[in-house]
Amino acid sequence: MEIPSPCISIQIQPMHKLLLFYLLLTSCHSGTSQHRTATITKTPAPSFDSSYKYIHVFVALCDNKYQGIVPVPAAIGNGQDPDKNLYWGCGAGIRTYFKNSKEWTLVKKYKVDSLRLERLIFRHTQQKYYLVADAYDGRYIKQCTVDFLRSCSGQVKDVLQVNDKTLGINGNAKLLAYIGHDGLMDFELNERFINTDSIKRDAIILACISRNYFTPHLTTTLVRPLVWTTGLMCPEAYTLHDALSSYIRNEPVENVRSSAAKAYAKFQKCSEKAARGLLVSGWK
């Protein structure tokens, strides 16, 4: 139903019509000129403590309701409850597993916003590394995926303050990881993620068949895929943890992949050969 607009009839004399036409013409010309001469200024990348290296982990919380997954028990499949979530608060979830690790010390824990229900900041006990992990509300898995890809390309860079240190996150991180359901099985992304700064970051993607689904979006980011998958998998924290242990020791990519495969075989009680076939490095 249309709601009629109130109209006011105004009688305009011929001379006034000419003046009004002139004013409108000059106003439009002025606006066009300003638009053509406008310049876009780039915001400089935020500075951070470069004496440390940074890892940023994006976790899409397991969610029976909002994700196309085979349902898990309700308590661990609530994507709005990080405390009990399979990929976060459970024994093999990111928060619990890394908190119990002798290699990492939890520095800070807090809620970021309605999308990122919890952020963890860990410091490595021996090497100069910080790890930042974000738990995304499971219903926002698409935004979690986009944020990961934008960070891989350097399109998004950010910092955060912890005590007296400024840490680099998103595109300021050396390594970026995605953990969770492969949402690209359920939705499409029309955005292109093209590298903006010629920096080649490292990436780990623990999600089902991630090499196939993420390749079209990752190729233009220039990342180096350290570990991703060829088949269905359970993206629990031990695989990432052990891969990072090798990575932080500056071991070759094959060692990083091998460490991930050994951890997966141990906890999933499968053969190491099967785990190596599942967890691969590189583009082929």
C-alpha positions in Angstrom: 0.0 0.0 0.0 1.4 3.4 -1.0 1.2 6.3 1.4 0.8 9.5 -0.5 3.3 12.2 0.1 2.1 15.7 1.1 2.5 18.0 -1.8 2.8 21.8 -1.8 2.0 23.8 -4.9 4.3 26.8 -5.4 3.8 29.3 -8.2 7.2 30.3 -9.6 7.6 33.4 -11.8 9.4 32.9 -15.2 12.5 34.9 -14.0 12.6 33.0 -10.8 12.5 29.7 -12.8 15.6 30.8 -14.8 17.4 31.7 -11.6 16.4 28.4 -9.9 17.6 26.4 -13.0 20.9 28.2 -12.9 21.4 27.5 -9.2 20.6 23.8 -9.7 23.0 23.6 -12.7 25.9 25.2 -10.8 25.3 23.2 -7.7 25.4 19.9 -9.7 28.5 21.0 -11.6 30.2 21.9 -8.3 29.3 18.5 -6.7 30.7 16.6 -9.8 33.9 18.5 -9.7 34.4 17.8 -6.0 33.8 14.1 -6.6 36.3 14.0 -9.4 39.1 15.6 -7.4 38.5 13.6 -4.2 41.4 11.4 -3.1 41.3 8.2 -1.1 43.9 8.1 1.7 45.1 4.8 2.9 45.2 4.2 6.6 48.7 3.1 7.5 48.9 -0.4 9.0 48.9 -0.3 12.8 52.3 -0.8 14.3 53.1 -3.7 16.7 56.0 -5.2 18.6 58.0 -6.8 15.8 60.3 -8.6 18.3 57.6 -11.3 18.6 55.9 -13.4 15.9 52.1 -13.9 15.9 49.7 -16.7 15.2 46.0 -15.9 14.8 43.5 -18.8 15.1 39.9 -18.4 13.8 37.5 -21.0 15.4 33.9 -21.4 14.2 32.3 -23.0 17.2 30.5 -26.3 16.4 26.8 -25.6 15.9 24.1 -28.2 15.2 21.5 -25.6 14.4 23.3 -23.2 12.1 25.8 -25.4 10.3 25.4 -28.2 7.9 27.1 -30.8 10.1 26.2 -34.3 11.2 24.7 -33.4 14.6 26.8 -34.0 17.7 25.4 -34.2 21.3 23.5 -31.0 22.0 25.7 -29.9 24.9 28.8 -29.7 22.8 27.1 -28.6 19.6 25.7 -25.3 20.9 27.6 -22.6 18.9 26.5 -19.9 21.3 28.1 -21.6 24.4 32.0 -21.7 24.1 32.4 -23.2 27.6 31.0 -26.6 26.5 31.7 -26.4 22.8 33.4 -29.3 21.0 36.1 -27.0 19.4 36.6 -24.7 22.4 35.7 -25.7 26.0 35.8 -29.5 25.7 38.9 -31.4 26.6 40.3 -31.4 23.0 39.0 -27.9 22.3 41.3 -24.9 21.7 40.9 -23.3 25.1 41.3 -26.4 27.2 44.0 -28.1 25.3 46.3 -25.1 24.9 45.6 -24.0 28.5 46.8 -27.4 29.7 49.9 -27.4 27.4 53.3 -26.9 28.9 54.4 -25.0 25.8 51.9 -22.1 26.2 50.9 -19.7 29.0 47.4 -18.1 29.0 47.9 -14.3 29.3 44.4 -13.0 28.9 40.8 -14.1 28.2 37.9 -11.9 27.3 34.8 -11.4 25.1 35.4 -9.3 22.0 31.8 -8.7 20.7 28.6 -10.5 19.7 30.4 -12.4 17.0 33.6 -13.4 18.8 32.3 -14.8 22.1 35.8 -15.3 23.6 39.4 -14.4 22.8 42.4 -16.1 24.2 45.9 -14.8 24.2 48.7 -17.2 24.8 52.5 -16.6 25.0 54.9 -19.4 24.2 57.0 -20.5 27.1 60.3 -20.7 25.2 60.1 -18.8 21.9 59.0 -15.3 21.1 55.6 -16.1 19.9 52.0 -15.0 20.8 48.9 -17.0 19.8 45.5 -15.3 19.6 42.5 -17.5 19.3 39.0 -16.2 18.6 35.8 -18.2 19.2 33.2 -17.2 16.7 29.5 -17.7 17.5 28.7 -20.8 15.3 25.9 -19.0 13.5 28.4 -16.6 12.1 30.6 -19.2 10.5 30.5 -17.3 7.2 31.9 -14.1 8.8 34.6 -16.2 10.5 35.6 -17.7 7.1 35.7 -14.2 5.5 37.7 -12.8 8.3 40.2 -15.6 8.0 40.6 -15.1 4.2 40.8 -11.3 4.5 43.6 -11.8 7.0 45.4 -14.3 4.8 45.5 -11.7 2.0 46.5 -8.8 4.2 43.2 -7.0 3.5 42.6 -6.8 7.3 45.3 -6.0 9.8 44.9 -5.1 13.4 46.6 -4.9 16.8 45.6 -5.4 20.4 47.1 -4.2 23.6 48.3 -6.7 26.3 49.9 -5.0 29.3 52.8 -3.1 27.8 52.9 -4.9 24.5 51.1 -4.2 21.2 50.4 -7.5 19.4 49.8 -8.0 15.7 46.7 -9.9 14.7 44.8 -10.7 11.5 47.1 -9.8 8.6 49.8 -8.8 11.0 50.2 -12.4 12.0 52.8 -14.7 10.5 50.5 -17.7 10.6 46.7 -17.9 10.3 44.6 -20.9 11.1 41.0 -21.8 10.6 39.4 -24.5 12.8 35.8 -25.8 12.4 33.2 -27.0 9.9 34.0 -26.3 6.3 31.2 -23.7 5.7 32.2 -23.4 2.0 30.3 -26.6 1.6 27.1 -24.7 2.5 27.6 -21.2 1.2 29.3 -19.3 -1.6 31.6 -16.3 -1.3 31.6 -13.8 -4.1 34.4 -11.7 -2.7 37.9 -12.0 -4.0 40.8 -12.2 -1.6 43.7 -10.7 -3.4 47.0 -10.1 -1.6 47.5 -6.4 -0.8 51.1 -6.2 0.5 53.2 -9.0 -1.2 53.7 -10.6 2.3 53.5 -14.4 2.1 51.8 -15.7 5.2 51.5 -19.3 6.4 48.1 -21.0 6.8 46.6 -24.1 8.5 43.0 -25.1 7.7 41.6 -27.9 9.8 38.1 -28.5 8.3 36.7 -31.2 6.1 38.1 -31.4 2.5 39.6 -27.9 3.1 42.1 -28.1 0.2 39.4 -28.5 -2.4 37.0 -25.9 -1.0 39.5 -23.2 0.1 41.9 -23.4 -2.9 39.8 -21.1 -5.2 39.8 -18.4 -2.5 43.4 -18.8 -1.2 45.4 -18.8 -4.4 45.3 -15.0 -4.8 46.2 -14.5 -1.1 49.8 -15.8 -1.7 49.7 -17.9 1.5 51.7 -21.1 2.0 49.4 -23.9 3.0 51.2 -25.8 5.8 48.4 -28.3 6.7 45.0 -28.8 5.2 42.8 -31.7 4.4 41.7 -34.0 1.6 38.8 -35.7 3.3 36.5 -35.6 6.3 38.1 -34.9 9.7 37.6 -33.8 13.3 39.3 -30.5 13.8 40.2 -30.8 17.4 43.1 -28.9 19.0 45.8 -31.5 19.3 46.4 -31.5 15.5 47.0 -27.7 15.5 49.0 -27.8 18.7 51.6 -30.3 17.5 51.8 -28.7 14.0 52.6 -25.4 15.8 55.2 -27.1 18.0 57.2 -28.0 14.8 56.5 -24.7 13.2 57.8 -22.7 16.1 61.0 -24.8 16.1 61.4 -23.6 12.5 61.3 -27.1 11.1 60.6 -27.8 7.4 57.0 -27.9 6.2 57.0 -31.7 5.9 57.9 -31.9 9.6 55.0 -29.6 10.5 52.6 -31.8 8.4 54.1 -35.0 9.9 53.6 -33.7 13.5 50.0 -32.9 12.7 49.4 -36.4 11.2 51.0 -38.2 14.2 48.8 -36.3 16.6 45.7 -37.0 14.6 46.5 -40.7 14.3 47.1 -40.9 18.1 43.9 -39.3 19.2 41.7 -40.6 16.4 43.1 -44.1 16.8 43.8 -44.5 13.1 46.9 -45.4 11.2 49.6 -42.8 10.6 49.4 -43.6 6.9 45.7 -42.7 6.8 46.4 -39.5 8.8 49.1 -38.5 6.3 46.7 -39.1 3.4 44.2 -36.8 5.1 46.5 -34.0 6.3 48.6 -32.6 3.4 50.8 -29.6 2.6 51.1 -27.4 -0.5 48.7 -27.0 -3.4 48.7 -30.5 -4.8 
